[in-house]
């Protein structure tokens, strides 16, 4: 599943909980502070939606436009992707 700033790849893991992997490379944001901010926002959103996302191994990949986006827009984008995954 894709969105303007993020992509999600997922696979069923047949476990009662979901696992999260994050890919935010140096090409996305040169400074570690920005990369860590992106990861922190994604993890926070994942914890909020984790009860609905049971049984998946999820990898979130950040795109290059992700470093300039505001926290609110990034959070809205990842929340939309979680909702799409829940409906899958």
HTML snippet that shows the backbone in 3Dmol.js (N, CA, C, O; Angstrom):
<script src="https://3Dmol.org/build/3Dmol-min.js"></script>
<div id="view" style="width:600px;height:400px;position:relative"></div>
<script>
const pdb = `
ATOM      1  N   UNK A   1       0.839  -1.163   0.000  1.00  0.00           N
ATOM      2  CA  UNK A   1       0.000   0.000   0.000  1.00  0.00           C
ATOM      3  C   UNK A   1       0.891   1.236   0.000  1.00  0.00           C
ATOM      4  O   UNK A   1       1.908   1.296   0.691  1.00  0.00           O
ATOM      5  N   UNK A   2       0.489   2.190  -0.774  1.00  0.00           N
ATOM      6  CA  UNK A   2       1.294   3.392  -0.908  1.00  0.00           C
ATOM      7  C   UNK A   2       0.503   4.629  -0.529  1.00  0.00           C
ATOM      8  O   UNK A   2      -0.725   4.669  -0.601  1.00  0.00           O
ATOM      9  N   UNK A   3       1.245   5.610  -0.132  1.00  0.00           N
ATOM     10  CA  UNK A   3       0.737   6.922   0.185  1.00  0.00           C
ATOM     11  C   UNK A   3       1.810   7.890  -0.264  1.00  0.00           C
ATOM     12  O   UNK A   3       2.907   7.457  -0.619  1.00  0.00           O
ATOM     13  N   UNK A   4       1.542   9.157  -0.262  1.00  0.00           N
ATOM     14  CA  UNK A   4       2.503  10.120  -0.793  1.00  0.00           C
ATOM     15  C   UNK A   4       3.855  10.078  -0.079  1.00  0.00           C
ATOM     16  O   UNK A   4       4.898  10.190  -0.723  1.00  0.00           O
ATOM     17  N   UNK A   5       3.844   9.920   1.221  1.00  0.00           N
ATOM     18  CA  UNK A   5       5.070   9.985   2.005  1.00  0.00           C
ATOM     19  C   UNK A   5       5.583   8.622   2.462  1.00  0.00           C
ATOM     20  O   UNK A   5       6.765   8.481   2.780  1.00  0.00           O
ATOM     21  N   UNK A   6       4.708   7.619   2.499  1.00  0.00           N
ATOM     22  CA  UNK A   6       5.060   6.328   3.069  1.00  0.00           C
ATOM     23  C   UNK A   6       4.511   5.185   2.234  1.00  0.00           C
ATOM     24  O   UNK A   6       3.543   5.342   1.490  1.00  0.00           O
ATOM     25  N   UNK A   7       5.155   4.026   2.375  1.00  0.00           N
ATOM     26  CA  UNK A   7       4.663   2.781   1.785  1.00  0.00           C
ATOM     27  C   UNK A   7       4.633   1.723   2.879  1.00  0.00           C
ATOM     28  O   UNK A   7       5.442   1.746   3.806  1.00  0.00           O
ATOM     29  N   UNK A   8       3.703   0.810   2.757  1.00  0.00           N
ATOM     30  CA  UNK A   8       3.607  -0.294   3.710  1.00  0.00           C
ATOM     31  C   UNK A   8       3.663  -1.609   2.943  1.00  0.00           C
ATOM     32  O   UNK A   8       2.978  -1.792   1.937  1.00  0.00           O
ATOM     33  N   UNK A   9       4.484  -2.505   3.435  1.00  0.00           N
ATOM     34  CA  UNK A   9       4.506  -3.887   2.961  1.00  0.00           C
ATOM     35  C   UNK A   9       4.112  -4.744   4.154  1.00  0.00           C
ATOM     36  O   UNK A   9       4.550  -4.485   5.275  1.00  0.00           O
ATOM     37  N   UNK A  10       3.293  -5.759   3.926  1.00  0.00           N
ATOM     38  CA  UNK A  10       2.838  -6.559   5.056  1.00  0.00           C
ATOM     39  C   UNK A  10       2.651  -8.014   4.640  1.00  0.00           C
ATOM     40  O   UNK A  10       2.501  -8.338   3.462  1.00  0.00           O
ATOM     41  N   UNK A  11       2.665  -8.866   5.643  1.00  0.00           N
ATOM     42  CA  UNK A  11       2.459 -10.290   5.458  1.00  0.00           C
ATOM     43  C   UNK A  11       1.833 -10.824   6.744  1.00  0.00           C
ATOM     44  O   UNK A  11       2.177 -10.374   7.837  1.00  0.00           O
ATOM     45  N   UNK A  12       0.932 -11.765   6.619  1.00  0.00           N
ATOM     46  CA  UNK A  12       0.323 -12.354   7.806  1.00  0.00           C
ATOM     47  C   UNK A  12       1.365 -13.175   8.555  1.00  0.00           C
ATOM     48  O   UNK A  12       2.172 -13.870   7.939  1.00  0.00           O
ATOM     49  N   UNK A  13       1.348 -13.096   9.883  1.00  0.00           N
ATOM     50  CA  UNK A  13       2.308 -13.861  10.672  1.00  0.00           C
ATOM     51  C   UNK A  13       1.650 -14.924  11.548  1.00  0.00           C
ATOM     52  O   UNK A  13       2.351 -15.663  12.240  1.00  0.00           O
ATOM     53  N   UNK A  14       0.330 -15.017  11.534  1.00  0.00           N
ATOM     54  CA  UNK A  14      -0.428 -16.031  12.267  1.00  0.00           C
ATOM     55  C   UNK A  14      -0.098 -16.025  13.757  1.00  0.00           C
ATOM     56  O   UNK A  14      -0.065 -17.079  14.391  1.00  0.00           O
ATOM     57  N   UNK A  15       0.142 -14.861  14.304  1.00  0.00           N
ATOM     58  CA  UNK A  15       0.382 -14.679  15.731  1.00  0.00           C
ATOM     59  C   UNK A  15      -0.658 -13.708  16.269  1.00  0.00           C
ATOM     60  O   UNK A  15      -1.283 -12.983  15.495  1.00  0.00           O
ATOM     61  N   UNK A  16      -0.849 -13.683  17.562  1.00  0.00           N
ATOM     62  CA  UNK A  16      -1.869 -12.775  18.113  1.00  0.00           C
ATOM     63  C   UNK A  16      -1.462 -11.311  18.134  1.00  0.00           C
ATOM     64  O   UNK A  16      -2.267 -10.462  18.514  1.00  0.00           O
ATOM     65  N   UNK A  17      -0.247 -10.994  17.740  1.00  0.00           N
ATOM     66  CA  UNK A  17       0.218  -9.614  17.748  1.00  0.00           C
ATOM     67  C   UNK A  17       0.903  -9.275  16.422  1.00  0.00           C
ATOM     68  O   UNK A  17       1.280 -10.161  15.655  1.00  0.00           O
ATOM     69  N   UNK A  18       1.051  -8.000  16.178  1.00  0.00           N
ATOM     70  CA  UNK A  18       1.737  -7.533  14.972  1.00  0.00           C
ATOM     71  C   UNK A  18       3.142  -7.087  15.323  1.00  0.00           C
ATOM     72  O   UNK A  18       3.434  -6.730  16.464  1.00  0.00           O
ATOM     73  N   UNK A  19       4.012  -7.115  14.312  1.00  0.00           N
ATOM     74  CA  UNK A  19       5.380  -6.634  14.480  1.00  0.00           C
ATOM     75  C   UNK A  19       5.624  -5.545  13.450  1.00  0.00           C
ATOM     76  O   UNK A  19       5.063  -5.572  12.355  1.00  0.00           O
ATOM     77  N   UNK A  20       6.467  -4.587  13.814  1.00  0.00           N
ATOM     78  CA  UNK A  20       6.703  -3.416  12.982  1.00  0.00           C
ATOM     79  C   UNK A  20       8.179  -3.296  12.648  1.00  0.00           C
ATOM     80  O   UNK A  20       9.039  -3.448  13.516  1.00  0.00           O
ATOM     81  N   UNK A  21       8.464  -3.022  11.379  1.00  0.00           N
ATOM     82  CA  UNK A  21       9.812  -2.709  10.927  1.00  0.00           C
ATOM     83  C   UNK A  21       9.780  -1.365  10.223  1.00  0.00           C
ATOM     84  O   UNK A  21       8.818  -1.048   9.523  1.00  0.00           O
ATOM     85  N   UNK A  22      10.832  -0.571  10.405  1.00  0.00           N
ATOM     86  CA  UNK A  22      10.884   0.771   9.824  1.00  0.00           C
ATOM     87  C   UNK A  22      12.108   0.917   8.940  1.00  0.00           C
ATOM     88  O   UNK A  22      13.196   0.464   9.295  1.00  0.00           O
ATOM     89  N   UNK A  23      11.930   1.553   7.784  1.00  0.00           N
ATOM     90  CA  UNK A  23      13.032   1.854   6.879  1.00  0.00           C
ATOM     91  C   UNK A  23      12.994   3.352   6.597  1.00  0.00           C
ATOM     92  O   UNK A  23      12.131   3.849   5.873  1.00  0.00           O
ATOM     93  N   UNK A  24      13.961   4.057   7.192  1.00  0.00           N
ATOM     94  CA  UNK A  24      14.103   5.497   6.962  1.00  0.00           C
ATOM     95  C   UNK A  24      15.589   5.714   6.709  1.00  0.00           C
ATOM     96  O   UNK A  24      16.373   5.848   7.648  1.00  0.00           O
ATOM     97  N   UNK A  25      15.964   5.747   5.454  1.00  0.00           N
ATOM     98  CA  UNK A  25      17.373   5.824   5.093  1.00  0.00           C
ATOM     99  C   UNK A  25      17.921   7.238   5.044  1.00  0.00           C
ATOM    100  O   UNK A  25      17.189   8.215   5.200  1.00  0.00           O
ATOM    101  N   UNK A  26      19.224   7.325   4.825  1.00  0.00           N
ATOM    102  CA  UNK A  26      19.884   8.632   4.734  1.00  0.00           C
ATOM    103  C   UNK A  26      19.432   9.410   3.510  1.00  0.00           C
ATOM    104  O   UNK A  26      19.513  10.638   3.496  1.00  0.00           O
ATOM    105  N   UNK A  27      18.965   8.728   2.501  1.00  0.00           N
ATOM    106  CA  UNK A  27      18.455   9.431   1.318  1.00  0.00           C
ATOM    107  C   UNK A  27      17.169  10.175   1.624  1.00  0.00           C
ATOM    108  O   UNK A  27      16.859  11.183   0.989  1.00  0.00           O
ATOM    109  N   UNK A  28      16.426   9.680   2.590  1.00  0.00           N
ATOM    110  CA  UNK A  28      15.175  10.329   2.985  1.00  0.00           C
ATOM    111  C   UNK A  28      15.481  11.602   3.763  1.00  0.00           C
ATOM    112  O   UNK A  28      14.921  12.658   3.469  1.00  0.00           O
ATOM    113  N   UNK A  29      16.358  11.512   4.746  1.00  0.00           N
ATOM    114  CA  UNK A  29      16.720  12.667   5.573  1.00  0.00           C
ATOM    115  C   UNK A  29      18.180  12.531   5.972  1.00  0.00           C
ATOM    116  O   UNK A  29      18.578  11.515   6.542  1.00  0.00           O
ATOM    117  N   UNK A  30      18.965  13.529   5.680  1.00  0.00           N
ATOM    118  CA  UNK A  30      20.394  13.459   5.955  1.00  0.00           C
ATOM    119  C   UNK A  30      20.715  13.494   7.446  1.00  0.00           C
ATOM    120  O   UNK A  30      21.708  12.911   7.883  1.00  0.00           O
ATOM    121  N   UNK A  31      19.884  14.172   8.220  1.00  0.00           N
ATOM    122  CA  UNK A  31      20.160  14.329   9.643  1.00  0.00           C
ATOM    123  C   UNK A  31      19.440  13.255  10.454  1.00  0.00           C
ATOM    124  O   UNK A  31      18.265  12.972  10.222  1.00  0.00           O
ATOM    125  N   UNK A  32      20.151  12.664  11.400  1.00  0.00           N
ATOM    126  CA  UNK A  32      19.588  11.603  12.232  1.00  0.00           C
ATOM    127  C   UNK A  32      18.398  12.097  13.055  1.00  0.00           C
ATOM    128  O   UNK A  32      17.480  11.328  13.339  1.00  0.00           O
ATOM    129  N   UNK A  33      18.410  13.352  13.432  1.00  0.00           N
ATOM    130  CA  UNK A  33      17.310  13.909  14.218  1.00  0.00           C
ATOM    131  C   UNK A  33      15.997  13.805  13.448  1.00  0.00           C
ATOM    132  O   UNK A  33      14.963  13.452  14.015  1.00  0.00           O
ATOM    133  N   UNK A  34      16.045  14.108  12.176  1.00  0.00           N
ATOM    134  CA  UNK A  34      14.833  14.060  11.346  1.00  0.00           C
ATOM    135  C   UNK A  34      14.403  12.610  11.117  1.00  0.00           C
ATOM    136  O   UNK A  34      13.214  12.299  11.179  1.00  0.00           O
ATOM    137  N   UNK A  35      15.364  11.727  10.855  1.00  0.00           N
ATOM    138  CA  UNK A  35      15.032  10.304  10.679  1.00  0.00           C
ATOM    139  C   UNK A  35      14.387   9.740  11.943  1.00  0.00           C
ATOM    140  O   UNK A  35      13.411   8.995  11.861  1.00  0.00           O
ATOM    141  N   UNK A  36      14.922  10.086  13.100  1.00  0.00           N
ATOM    142  CA  UNK A  36      14.366   9.602  14.363  1.00  0.00           C
ATOM    143  C   UNK A  36      12.982  10.174  14.631  1.00  0.00           C
ATOM    144  O   UNK A  36      12.131   9.489  15.199  1.00  0.00           O
ATOM    145  N   UNK A  37      12.743  11.426  14.230  1.00  0.00           N
ATOM    146  CA  UNK A  37      11.420  12.030  14.395  1.00  0.00           C
ATOM    147  C   UNK A  37      10.385  11.278  13.569  1.00  0.00           C
ATOM    148  O   UNK A  37       9.280  11.010  14.039  1.00  0.00           O
ATOM    149  N   UNK A  38      10.751  10.938  12.332  1.00  0.00           N
ATOM    150  CA  UNK A  38       9.847  10.185  11.456  1.00  0.00           C
ATOM    151  C   UNK A  38       9.525   8.828  12.073  1.00  0.00           C
ATOM    152  O   UNK A  38       8.364   8.421  12.118  1.00  0.00           O
ATOM    153  N   UNK A  39      10.552   8.132  12.545  1.00  0.00           N
ATOM    154  CA  UNK A  39      10.337   6.820  13.164  1.00  0.00           C
ATOM    155  C   UNK A  39       9.496   6.925  14.429  1.00  0.00           C
ATOM    156  O   UNK A  39       8.656   6.063  14.685  1.00  0.00           O
ATOM    157  N   UNK A  40       9.709   7.965  15.219  1.00  0.00           N
ATOM    158  CA  UNK A  40       8.953   8.147  16.460  1.00  0.00           C
ATOM    159  C   UNK A  40       7.469   8.348  16.162  1.00  0.00           C
ATOM    160  O   UNK A  40       6.616   7.795  16.855  1.00  0.00           O
ATOM    161  N   UNK A  41       7.163   9.130  15.141  1.00  0.00           N
ATOM    162  CA  UNK A  41       5.762   9.380  14.769  1.00  0.00           C
ATOM    163  C   UNK A  41       5.097   8.088  14.297  1.00  0.00           C
ATOM    164  O   UNK A  41       3.951   7.811  14.650  1.00  0.00           O
ATOM    165  N   UNK A  42       5.809   7.311  13.509  1.00  0.00           N
ATOM    166  CA  UNK A  42       5.252   6.047  13.001  1.00  0.00           C
ATOM    167  C   UNK A  42       5.024   5.064  14.140  1.00  0.00           C
ATOM    168  O   UNK A  42       3.977   4.419  14.198  1.00  0.00           O
ATOM    169  N   UNK A  43       5.998   4.939  15.053  1.00  0.00           N
ATOM    170  CA  UNK A  43       5.844   4.019  16.192  1.00  0.00           C
ATOM    171  C   UNK A  43       4.677   4.420  17.085  1.00  0.00           C
ATOM    172  O   UNK A  43       3.922   3.565  17.549  1.00  0.00           O
ATOM    173  N   UNK A  44       4.531   5.711  17.325  1.00  0.00           N
ATOM    174  CA  UNK A  44       3.431   6.208  18.157  1.00  0.00           C
ATOM    175  C   UNK A  44       2.085   5.849  17.527  1.00  0.00           C
ATOM    176  O   UNK A  44       1.168   5.408  18.221  1.00  0.00           O
ATOM    177  N   UNK A  45       1.972   6.036  16.236  1.00  0.00           N
ATOM    178  CA  UNK A  45       0.742   5.705  15.534  1.00  0.00           C
ATOM    179  C   UNK A  45       0.489   4.195  15.551  1.00  0.00           C
ATOM    180  O   UNK A  45      -0.648   3.751  15.708  1.00  0.00           O
ATOM    181  N   UNK A  46       1.555   3.414  15.388  1.00  0.00           N
ATOM    182  CA  UNK A  46       1.415   1.951  15.422  1.00  0.00           C
ATOM    183  C   UNK A  46       0.897   1.496  16.779  1.00  0.00           C
ATOM    184  O   UNK A  46       0.000   0.655  16.839  1.00  0.00           O
ATOM    185  N   UNK A  47       1.438   2.032  17.866  1.00  0.00           N
ATOM    186  CA  UNK A  47       0.970   1.651  19.204  1.00  0.00           C
ATOM    187  C   UNK A  47      -0.500   2.001  19.396  1.00  0.00           C
ATOM    188  O   UNK A  47      -1.234   1.265  20.055  1.00  0.00           O
ATOM    189  N   UNK A  48      -0.930   3.114  18.827  1.00  0.00           N
ATOM    190  CA  UNK A  48      -2.319   3.534  18.946  1.00  0.00           C
ATOM    191  C   UNK A  48      -3.256   2.571  18.203  1.00  0.00           C
ATOM    192  O   UNK A  48      -4.357   2.298  18.682  1.00  0.00           O
ATOM    193  N   UNK A  49      -2.836   2.055  17.042  1.00  0.00           N
ATOM    194  CA  UNK A  49      -3.669   1.178  16.217  1.00  0.00           C
ATOM    195  C   UNK A  49      -3.353  -0.310  16.398  1.00  0.00           C
ATOM    196  O   UNK A  49      -3.944  -1.141  15.708  1.00  0.00           O
ATOM    197  N   UNK A  50      -2.459  -0.660  17.284  1.00  0.00           N
ATOM    198  CA  UNK A  50      -1.974  -2.034  17.396  1.00  0.00           C
ATOM    199  C   UNK A  50      -3.079  -3.031  17.737  1.00  0.00           C
ATOM    200  O   UNK A  50      -3.013  -4.182  17.306  1.00  0.00           O
ATOM    201  N   UNK A  51      -4.068  -2.629  18.483  1.00  0.00           N
ATOM    202  CA  UNK A  51      -5.143  -3.544  18.856  1.00  0.00           C
ATOM    203  C   UNK A  51      -5.922  -4.020  17.631  1.00  0.00           C
ATOM    204  O   UNK A  51      -6.396  -5.156  17.603  1.00  0.00           O
ATOM    205  N   UNK A  52      -6.057  -3.164  16.621  1.00  0.00           N
ATOM    206  CA  UNK A  52      -6.785  -3.533  15.399  1.00  0.00           C
ATOM    207  C   UNK A  52      -5.902  -4.272  14.402  1.00  0.00           C
ATOM    208  O   UNK A  52      -6.412  -4.969  13.525  1.00  0.00           O
ATOM    209  N   UNK A  53      -4.586  -4.128  14.523  1.00  0.00           N
ATOM    210  CA  UNK A  53      -3.648  -4.684  13.543  1.00  0.00           C
ATOM    211  C   UNK A  53      -3.023  -5.981  14.043  1.00  0.00           C
ATOM    212  O   UNK A  53      -1.798  -6.088  14.095  1.00  0.00           O
ATOM    213  N   UNK A  54      -3.813  -6.941  14.402  1.00  0.00           N
ATOM    214  CA  UNK A  54      -3.237  -8.175  14.926  1.00  0.00           C
ATOM    215  C   UNK A  54      -2.982  -9.182  13.798  1.00  0.00           C
ATOM    216  O   UNK A  54      -3.786  -9.324  12.877  1.00  0.00           O
ATOM    217  N   UNK A  55      -1.862  -9.862  13.894  1.00  0.00           N
ATOM    218  CA  UNK A  55      -1.553 -10.928  12.950  1.00  0.00           C
ATOM    219  C   UNK A  55      -0.793 -10.509  11.709  1.00  0.00           C
ATOM    220  O   UNK A  55      -0.854 -11.212  10.700  1.00  0.00           O
ATOM    221  N   UNK A  56      -0.079  -9.393  11.739  1.00  0.00           N
ATOM    222  CA  UNK A  56       0.679  -8.942  10.568  1.00  0.00           C
ATOM    223  C   UNK A  56       2.129  -8.648  10.930  1.00  0.00           C
ATOM    224  O   UNK A  56       2.425  -8.194  12.035  1.00  0.00           O
ATOM    225  N   UNK A  57       3.019  -8.911   9.995  1.00  0.00           N
ATOM    226  CA  UNK A  57       4.367  -8.374  10.010  1.00  0.00           C
ATOM    227  C   UNK A  57       4.340  -7.190   9.053  1.00  0.00           C
ATOM    228  O   UNK A  57       4.017  -7.352   7.876  1.00  0.00           O
ATOM    229  N   UNK A  58       4.672  -6.015   9.540  1.00  0.00           N
ATOM    230  CA  UNK A  58       4.507  -4.785   8.766  1.00  0.00           C
ATOM    231  C   UNK A  58       5.850  -4.081   8.623  1.00  0.00           C
ATOM    232  O   UNK A  58       6.591  -3.939   9.596  1.00  0.00           O
ATOM    233  N   UNK A  59       6.157  -3.645   7.413  1.00  0.00           N
ATOM    234  CA  UNK A  59       7.335  -2.831   7.156  1.00  0.00           C
ATOM    235  C   UNK A  59       6.855  -1.506   6.586  1.00  0.00           C
ATOM    236  O   UNK A  59       6.122  -1.476   5.598  1.00  0.00           O
ATOM    237  N   UNK A  60       7.272  -0.411   7.212  1.00  0.00           N
ATOM    238  CA  UNK A  60       6.925   0.932   6.752  1.00  0.00           C
ATOM    239  C   UNK A  60       8.173   1.537   6.125  1.00  0.00           C
ATOM    240  O   UNK A  60       9.230   1.589   6.754  1.00  0.00           O
ATOM    241  N   UNK A  61       8.048   1.994   4.887  1.00  0.00           N
ATOM    242  CA  UNK A  61       9.159   2.574   4.140  1.00  0.00           C
ATOM    243  C   UNK A  61       8.865   4.048   3.905  1.00  0.00           C
ATOM    244  O   UNK A  61       7.820   4.403   3.359  1.00  0.00           O
ATOM    245  N   UNK A  62       9.797   4.909   4.324  1.00  0.00           N
ATOM    246  CA  UNK A  62       9.631   6.352   4.150  1.00  0.00           C
ATOM    247  C   UNK A  62      10.175   6.772   2.790  1.00  0.00           C
ATOM    248  O   UNK A  62      11.204   6.269   2.338  1.00  0.00           O
ATOM    249  N   UNK A  63       9.474   7.699   2.144  1.00  0.00           N
ATOM    250  CA  UNK A  63       9.899   8.239   0.855  1.00  0.00           C
ATOM    251  C   UNK A  63      10.680   9.534   1.063  1.00  0.00           C
ATOM    252  O   UNK A  63      10.690  10.086   2.163  1.00  0.00           O
ATOM    253  N   UNK A  64      11.324  10.012   0.021  1.00  0.00           N
ATOM    254  CA  UNK A  64      12.175  11.190   0.135  1.00  0.00           C
ATOM    255  C   UNK A  64      11.415  12.457   0.512  1.00  0.00           C
ATOM    256  O   UNK A  64      11.990  13.352   1.131  1.00  0.00           O
ATOM    257  N   UNK A  65      10.169  12.549   0.163  1.00  0.00           N
ATOM    258  CA  UNK A  65       9.400  13.753   0.501  1.00  0.00           C
ATOM    259  C   UNK A  65       8.994  13.777   1.973  1.00  0.00           C
ATOM    260  O   UNK A  65       8.396  14.751   2.432  1.00  0.00           O
ATOM    261  N   UNK A  66       9.306  12.736   2.701  1.00  0.00           N
ATOM    262  CA  UNK A  66       8.896  12.585   4.095  1.00  0.00           C
ATOM    263  C   UNK A  66       9.609  13.547   5.032  1.00  0.00           C
ATOM    264  O   UNK A  66       9.068  13.881   6.086  1.00  0.00           O
ATOM    265  N   UNK A  67      10.789  13.995   4.684  1.00  0.00           N
ATOM    266  CA  UNK A  67      11.565  14.833   5.606  1.00  0.00           C
ATOM    267  C   UNK A  67      11.038  16.256   5.724  1.00  0.00           C
ATOM    268  O   UNK A  67      11.293  16.914   6.732  1.00  0.00           O
ATOM    269  N   UNK A  68      10.322  16.743   4.742  1.00  0.00           N
ATOM    270  CA  UNK A  68       9.835  18.123   4.776  1.00  0.00           C
ATOM    271  C   UNK A  68       8.383  18.248   5.238  1.00  0.00           C
ATOM    272  O   UNK A  68       7.889  19.360   5.424  1.00  0.00           O
ATOM    273  N   UNK A  69       7.718  17.151   5.419  1.00  0.00           N
ATOM    274  CA  UNK A  69       6.302  17.179   5.782  1.00  0.00           C
ATOM    275  C   UNK A  69       6.152  17.452   7.286  1.00  0.00           C
ATOM    276  O   UNK A  69       7.033  17.114   8.076  1.00  0.00           O
ATOM    277  N   UNK A  70       5.038  18.061   7.665  1.00  0.00           N
ATOM    278  CA  UNK A  70       4.785  18.347   9.078  1.00  0.00           C
ATOM    279  C   UNK A  70       4.385  17.075   9.814  1.00  0.00           C
ATOM    280  O   UNK A  70       4.000  16.075   9.208  1.00  0.00           O
ATOM    281  N   UNK A  71       4.487  17.143  11.116  1.00  0.00           N
ATOM    282  CA  UNK A  71       4.132  15.996  11.958  1.00  0.00           C
ATOM    283  C   UNK A  71       2.669  15.606  11.782  1.00  0.00           C
ATOM    284  O   UNK A  71       2.333  14.422  11.767  1.00  0.00           O
ATOM    285  N   UNK A  72       1.809  16.596  11.650  1.00  0.00           N
ATOM    286  CA  UNK A  72       0.365  16.347  11.523  1.00  0.00           C
ATOM    287  C   UNK A  72       0.064  15.608  10.222  1.00  0.00           C
ATOM    288  O   UNK A  72      -0.684  14.631  10.227  1.00  0.00           O
ATOM    289  N   UNK A  73       0.633  16.060   9.117  1.00  0.00           N
ATOM    290  CA  UNK A  73       0.380  15.411   7.826  1.00  0.00           C
ATOM    291  C   UNK A  73       0.959  14.010   7.790  1.00  0.00           C
ATOM    292  O   UNK A  73       0.350  13.102   7.224  1.00  0.00           O
ATOM    293  N   UNK A  74       2.124  13.821   8.386  1.00  0.00           N
ATOM    294  CA  UNK A  74       2.723  12.488   8.432  1.00  0.00           C
ATOM    295  C   UNK A  74       1.863  11.549   9.255  1.00  0.00           C
ATOM    296  O   UNK A  74       1.661  10.397   8.872  1.00  0.00           O
ATOM    297  N   UNK A  75       1.359  12.023  10.373  1.00  0.00           N
ATOM    298  CA  UNK A  75       0.500  11.205  11.229  1.00  0.00           C
ATOM    299  C   UNK A  75      -0.807  10.872  10.517  1.00  0.00           C
ATOM    300  O   UNK A  75      -1.288   9.743  10.610  1.00  0.00           O
ATOM    301  N   UNK A  76      -1.384  11.835   9.810  1.00  0.00           N
ATOM    302  CA  UNK A  76      -2.618  11.566   9.069  1.00  0.00           C
ATOM    303  C   UNK A  76      -2.377  10.531   7.980  1.00  0.00           C
ATOM    304  O   UNK A  76      -3.215   9.658   7.753  1.00  0.00           O
ATOM    305  N   UNK A  77      -1.236  10.625   7.309  1.00  0.00           N
ATOM    306  CA  UNK A  77      -0.912   9.673   6.247  1.00  0.00           C
ATOM    307  C   UNK A  77      -0.751   8.263   6.761  1.00  0.00           C
ATOM    308  O   UNK A  77      -1.285   7.326   6.167  1.00  0.00           O
ATOM    309  N   UNK A  78      -0.019   8.090   7.861  1.00  0.00           N
ATOM    310  CA  UNK A  78       0.183   6.734   8.389  1.00  0.00           C
ATOM    311  C   UNK A  78      -1.117   6.188   8.973  1.00  0.00           C
ATOM    312  O   UNK A  78      -1.372   4.986   8.892  1.00  0.00           O
ATOM    313  N   UNK A  79      -1.940   7.053   9.560  1.00  0.00           N
ATOM    314  CA  UNK A  79      -3.239   6.603  10.069  1.00  0.00           C
ATOM    315  C   UNK A  79      -4.131   6.097   8.935  1.00  0.00           C
ATOM    316  O   UNK A  79      -4.846   5.110   9.106  1.00  0.00           O
ATOM    317  N   UNK A  80      -4.095   6.762   7.785  1.00  0.00           N
ATOM    318  CA  UNK A  80      -4.869   6.304   6.627  1.00  0.00           C
ATOM    319  C   UNK A  80      -4.388   4.930   6.168  1.00  0.00           C
ATOM    320  O   UNK A  80      -5.195   4.075   5.804  1.00  0.00           O
ATOM    321  N   UNK A  81      -3.081   4.722   6.184  1.00  0.00           N
ATOM    322  CA  UNK A  81      -2.546   3.419   5.773  1.00  0.00           C
ATOM    323  C   UNK A  81      -2.941   2.315   6.759  1.00  0.00           C
ATOM    324  O   UNK A  81      -3.225   1.190   6.347  1.00  0.00           O
ATOM    325  N   UNK A  82      -2.959   2.633   8.057  1.00  0.00           N
ATOM    326  CA  UNK A  82      -3.397   1.619   9.034  1.00  0.00           C
ATOM    327  C   UNK A  82      -4.853   1.242   8.779  1.00  0.00           C
ATOM    328  O   UNK A  82      -5.212   0.067   8.849  1.00  0.00           O
ATOM    329  N   UNK A  83      -5.696   2.241   8.483  1.00  0.00           N
ATOM    330  CA  UNK A  83      -7.105   1.947   8.222  1.00  0.00           C
ATOM    331  C   UNK A  83      -7.286   1.080   6.994  1.00  0.00           C
ATOM    332  O   UNK A  83      -8.143   0.197   6.980  1.00  0.00           O
ATOM    333  N   UNK A  84      -6.486   1.322   5.956  1.00  0.00           N
ATOM    334  CA  UNK A  84      -6.539   0.481   4.759  1.00  0.00           C
ATOM    335  C   UNK A  84      -6.120  -0.942   5.097  1.00  0.00           C
ATOM    336  O   UNK A  84      -6.710  -1.902   4.601  1.00  0.00           O
ATOM    337  N   UNK A  85      -5.103  -1.079   5.939  1.00  0.00           N
ATOM    338  CA  UNK A  85      -4.621  -2.407   6.308  1.00  0.00           C
ATOM    339  C   UNK A  85      -5.646  -3.150   7.149  1.00  0.00           C
ATOM    340  O   UNK A  85      -5.811  -4.361   6.995  1.00  0.00           O
ATOM    341  N   UNK A  86      -6.332  -2.447   8.030  1.00  0.00           N
ATOM    342  CA  UNK A  86      -7.374  -3.076   8.845  1.00  0.00           C
ATOM    343  C   UNK A  86      -8.500  -3.597   7.962  1.00  0.00           C
ATOM    344  O   UNK A  86      -9.036  -4.678   8.206  1.00  0.00           O
ATOM    345  N   UNK A  87      -8.856  -2.832   6.941  1.00  0.00           N
ATOM    346  CA  UNK A  87      -9.946  -3.251   6.055  1.00  0.00           C
ATOM    347  C   UNK A  87      -9.524  -4.358   5.097  1.00  0.00           C
ATOM    348  O   UNK A  87     -10.374  -4.970   4.449  1.00  0.00           O
ATOM    349  N   UNK A  88      -8.227  -4.623   4.999  1.00  0.00           N
ATOM    350  CA  UNK A  88      -7.730  -5.684   4.125  1.00  0.00           C
ATOM    351  C   UNK A  88      -8.083  -6.999   4.733  1.00  0.00           C
ATOM    352  O   UNK A  88      -7.763  -8.045   4.169  1.00  0.00           O
TER     353      UNK A  88
END
`;
const viewer = $3Dmol.createViewer("view");
viewer.addModel(pdb, "pdb");
viewer.setStyle({}, {cartoon: {color: "spectrum"}});
viewer.zoomTo();
viewer.render();
</script>
